[in-house]
Amino acid sequence: MITNGTIVALCDWARVFPKERCDKKCPCGADAGVAIRELCPETCDSCETRMPSASPSNTVTLQPSTAPSICDDDDECHMVGESHTHDLIELCHYAGKKLSRCNKNFMDGLIKDYCRHTCYVCRDMPETPKTICKDDDEKCRAVPMGNELVHLCKGFVLANLTRCDELVEDWVVPEEIPAGDPQYLKDICRESCGVCTPPTTSPITTAPTSSSPTTSPTTTAPTMSPTVCKDDDEKCRAIPQGDTFMLLCEEFVFSDLTRCNEPVKRWVYSGDIPDGNPEKLKDICRKTCDVCTGVGQASYSEDGEDASSSGSANDE
C-alpha cells in the first residue's frame, strides 16, 4: 500500500494510529472486508482474535497485472492510506475521486498505468462544457507568497500565469477543491488564466421579494470543554512544507512533537485561530500532543523534550 507518496506495509500504516486504524477494513483483494486488527494482531494488540487465513503480503508488484491491450483496471489489490482520515481506499477508487491523481507516481510508473479504465487511458473522456467565465476559488484558502497570504487566482496565479498549468492538488487541500474534478489551476482560475469559453445565454429571472425579520437571534459562542479529547484545527489552513502542504495537527505537529510548544500566532493565520484564545499549538492539537484531561497525558518541556518517562512498545 501507499501513503503520503511512500510504499509502506499495512501493519506499519496501522501502527501510527492504532486506535483509529485497526478497526478499518481491507477494501479489496482476498482479505476484502476483514478488519485490520485481524490482519495485524500484534500491532493492534488483538492476538486472541481469530487469525486471518492468509497473511497480508508486503511484496511490491512492480508491473500492473492487466495486459495493456485490455481496457480495464489492474486486478491487483493496491491500497492508499489517507493520513488525515485514517481510511483505506482501493487505488483506482482513490484516483477516480480526483482524476488529477492519475498522473501521480506509483511504484514503477504512474497511477494511470494501473487504473487504465478509471483514468481514461483506453477510452474517451466525456467532455464537460464550461460556460461560466469566472474564477471558482471562493472555498480555496489563501496561498502563502512571500510574507503574505494571497487569493489563489487573483493573487497567486495572476502573479505568474505559468502556474495555470500547476496541478490543483499541489496547491489546494482536498476538502476545498471545487466540484467538477479540476485537474489544473487553470480549471479553477478560468478567468485569471484566460481559458473561458463563450458563455451561453440564459433567461434572466427575477426572484420574488419577501419581507423577513431584521432581528437576528443572539447566540453565544460555545466554548470547548477541556474534557473533549480532539484536535481543533478544522478551520486552520494547511502548513506549507517544501513542495507540499501539511494538515496542522495530524501531519505538521505530529511529524515533530516539539512543535507542540510553538506559539499559535507563528503558524496559524489570525482569522483561523479557534475560539478560546489558544497560545501554543498544543492548545489546538490536544489529541496529537497528548495533553487531554483524563487520558494518558505526556508533558513536553519548553525545549520540546518529552518530560514523561514512559516508553513505547514496538512490534518485532
ZIKAGI-V116406 format. One record per run of one state. SS is the DSSP state (H for helix, E for strand, C for the rest). FROM is the first residue (numbers start at 1). LEN is the number of residues. If there is no record, write none. Layout:
# ZIKAGI-V116406
SS	FROM	LEN
SS	FROM	LEN
This chain:
# ZIKAGI-V116406
C	1	1
E	2	2
C	4	2
E	6	2
C	8	2
H	10	7
C	17	1
H	18	4
C	22	3
E	25	1
C	26	9
E	35	1
H	36	4
C	40	33
E	73	1
C	74	5
E	79	3
C	82	6
E	88	3
H	91	7
C	98	1
H	99	5
C	104	1
E	105	2
C	107	2
E	109	2
H	111	4
E	115	1
C	116	19
E	135	1
C	136	7
E	143	3
C	146	2
E	148	3
C	151	1
H	152	8
C	160	1
H	161	5
C	166	1
E	167	1
H	168	3
C	171	3
H	174	3
C	177	7
E	184	1
H	185	4
E	189	1
H	190	4
C	194	45
E	239	3
C	242	2
E	244	3
C	247	1
H	248	6
C	254	3
H	257	5
C	262	1
E	263	1
H	264	4
C	268	2
H	270	3
C	273	7
E	280	1
H	281	4
C	285	15
E	300	1
C	301	5
E	306	1
C	307	10
